[in-house]
Amino acid sequence: MHKYLRAIGFSEYSDRKKLRELLAEIVLNATTRAYTTNSEDILLGEYCKDFGENIGIAVCGEFDEAEKFVYEYYYPYLRGTGVTSEEDVSVERHAAKESYAGICDDVKVGVSLIFYLQNMIPYVKAQACGQLPVRGTTLTLSALSLQGTIMMPIKKDEHQKQQIKKDSHNRSKLVAAARRGDEEAIETLTLEDMDIYSTISRKIQKEDIFSLVDTYFMPYGVECDQYSILGEILDYHMVTNRLTGEAVYQMTVCCNELTFDLCINAQDLYGEPQAGRRFKGIIWLQGHINFPVV
């Protein structure tokens, strides 16, 4: 059972027979279908069915010699909105199955963003046709969460907000320069990190850590596409799973200047979401590569 089914409103689906019936229903009555032939001349298929606004389940597999669809795996998804990053994305196939991980080096985060690729069919098609790398792509990230907490924001006046934006912009330029091998930028970043560490170490003796740290985006656990985040809620709304009737929250979150959509079961969220408050939790990161229209 995919543990993130719960995030899109399938918390009661723990029976395998019930799950098989659900997957068969998705293949027979899919909202969207996509097919392509990979480099080994195997016909791949992906069937997606929506169960609410932007949420659903994708069933993936291949067709055998008798042109019969053979189910291989499934995953729950949240379709993101907007553009999260315009940086180049590289893609690698998972070892066990025909699924893919995307890697995006966005200077705003400071770590390589690794995500589960949602639209693998267009990528496999481009790969089989020898059209890689595709230039001019953008990336839309989204996330599913099994447990989250709503936290109050840090109070900031307009001058402080402008100063934070300015500092962030300067840091992004330094990180970009450091990646190009600029030794002066590397030294400046190292000294800044030492100053930040020293300041936090001093203040944390008397202040709460979440009053000092406004937002963070950190790898979590051993799976490379899961992260621990703390980010500001820009917008939110509640969606009902049409099949189960369960309520889920969809939130637009800004974390380390990355903006993406997030979905969590209402039962698993502690606190009341509001724009301006912060979301803290563990997420499974997904991504949709927006290929340019030819």
Steps between C-alpha positions, in 0.01 A plus 500: 500500500628845414511685832428838337154386384384640832609851402242520220211355702543120487577440868260201519654311206706237684341191342680363191181375335344844535816656355505263200141593422591869522796460262287305251241782510773755429625309193147450362372853568811716500475879482812510280697232315852522360706254296849488353765254384830500687848441359449122530183515282276418797164678500447679832167622633394741776140534620410791730167553674410812698308458825482871581648830391857425380525175703488145373680171442718398205533135394805417287611191313573354158325300229600138434520315166121450500454878545366446851581763762719362780482709818841577652448772764279789609543824692277779637557847360424867550519708184680821583414845369734773385875477436731414789837520325646590162832325561608204285380157611676166457315169523609151608309171479434307822677164505200281588233627257421734212463807720723803520656748743568860402786710633493880499784718631319815603729756666218624726494175699868420530449122449423293192123453481418136428138425415278222365426571133126511428500531121739220409328421166608827324853452636525138379362609161767773469766252611395235245499761222847626592374849586675530837600732653191717448576869549259764627318279750354621829412301811179483703547335838231361729506297821301252708523491878389252766548721803521875543472780753379856455725756665460873554715734287797705618395864530686720249451862396526618138865607536597154632315329214685710241833433671434123500424510124817699436717264708348198329565645155861574590549150638357342184750697291785386727391134479484522119848653494633235739373225269700657219813471716525857630728465805403840643129402492577167668693678777221758548235226529715306748544808722127579480410144605742523793343831610147356474600191700661716768195731524249214523714312755497811721130585461368145534594500867210739569274482191295231328661357184189570288509868592853514355453275194230636268515228235707193410516224237706195605538141374325252728572133562660258253263557207644778288166657394372560855562827684435669830367850436381814672338752268249784483145420388406734214157349427294195595166330436327177594423228244278194543600163355204410280532126565568485875350833613814581701610863524854603406672838518682637197742778587732721298820524704805725459809333641851642449350708216368185328124510447313171460167333583460252783223255589429344840207311649301725736527227768880523491533878531541646849369855510295726276666615175482867411686715248806645676536213746770236455483129415749262659515137393654217298423492127539267202607726213359452151570695185356563154744613229333752274640424156485789251217482247646449154 
